[in-house]
């Protein structure tokens, strides 16, 4: 159970973790993370639960598998498009941008 002295990100991380704090930005906003954790875990702990929206109805899409099999967590990391957040490890100074087009651009498809 979370106490008032714990932040949401503290209660969503594995107790006793040994990673160092890392400062990353997500869409230009500072986010506290832990070096070596997945970017997906850092985003979730920071309260970002939607990375893109559906093309047809503009509905939010949450993370799906979290193990690198789907394409629902594609983000741009340090200018490199379509990185899977679940497979990308946090590094201090990382700049992340959410991809609203679900990553289809760059794979030979137009954004929907």
C-alpha positions in Angstrom: 0.0 0.0 0.0 1.3 3.4 -0.8 1.9 5.9 2.0 1.8 9.7 1.6 5.6 9.7 1.7 5.9 7.5 -1.5 5.4 8.7 -5.0 3.4 6.7 -7.6 6.7 5.9 -9.4 8.2 4.5 -6.2 5.4 2.1 -5.7 5.4 0.9 -9.3 9.1 -0.1 -9.3 10.6 -3.3 -7.9 11.7 -2.8 -4.3 15.4 -2.8 -3.7 16.2 -1.9 -7.3 19.9 -0.9 -7.7 19.6 1.4 -10.8 20.7 5.0 -10.5 18.3 7.8 -11.1 18.1 9.0 -14.7 16.7 12.3 -16.0 14.9 11.8 -19.3 12.4 14.0 -21.2 9.2 12.9 -22.8 7.7 15.3 -25.3 10.0 17.9 -23.7 8.8 17.3 -20.2 11.2 16.0 -17.5 10.5 12.5 -16.2 12.4 10.7 -13.4 13.4 7.2 -14.3 15.9 4.5 -13.3 18.9 3.7 -15.5 18.5 0.2 -17.1 14.7 -0.1 -16.6 12.6 -0.4 -19.7 11.4 2.9 -21.1 7.9 1.4 -21.0 8.2 0.9 -17.2 9.4 4.5 -16.8 6.5 5.9 -18.8 4.0 3.8 -16.9 5.5 4.9 -13.5 5.3 8.5 -14.7 1.6 8.2 -15.5 1.9 7.9 -19.2 -0.4 5.0 -20.1 -1.3 6.0 -23.7 1.4 6.3 -26.4 -0.8 6.8 -29.5 -4.4 6.9 -30.7 -6.4 4.9 -33.2 -6.5 6.3 -36.7 -10.2 5.7 -37.3 -11.8 7.0 -34.1 -8.9 8.8 -32.3 -9.3 6.6 -29.3 -6.4 6.1 -26.9 -4.3 2.9 -27.2 -2.7 1.5 -24.1 0.3 -0.8 -24.0 -0.4 -4.3 -25.2 2.2 -7.0 -24.7 5.2 -5.3 -23.1 7.6 -8.0 -24.4 8.4 -6.7 -27.9 5.9 -8.7 -30.0 3.4 -5.9 -30.9 3.9 -2.4 -32.1 1.8 -0.5 -29.6 4.7 1.1 -27.7 6.6 2.7 -30.6 8.3 6.0 -29.6 11.1 8.2 -31.0 14.3 8.0 -28.8 17.0 10.5 -29.4 15.7 11.2 -32.9 15.4 7.5 -33.9 11.8 6.7 -34.8 9.9 3.5 -34.0 11.9 2.2 -31.0 9.9 -0.2 -28.9 9.6 1.3 -25.4 9.3 -2.1 -23.8 12.7 -3.2 -25.3 14.5 0.1 -24.9 16.6 0.6 -21.7 16.5 4.0 -20.0 19.7 6.0 -20.1 20.4 9.4 -18.4 19.6 12.3 -20.8 17.4 10.3 -23.1 15.0 12.4 -25.2 11.7 10.6 -26.0 8.9 11.7 -28.2 5.5 9.9 -28.4 4.6 8.8 -31.9 1.0 9.7 -32.8 1.1 7.8 -36.1 1.8 4.4 -34.5 5.1 4.3 -36.4 3.8 3.4 -39.9 5.8 6.2 -41.4 9.2 4.9 -42.2 8.0 1.4 -42.8 6.8 2.3 -46.4 3.2 3.1 -45.3 1.6 6.5 -45.0 0.3 7.5 -41.6 -3.4 6.8 -41.3 
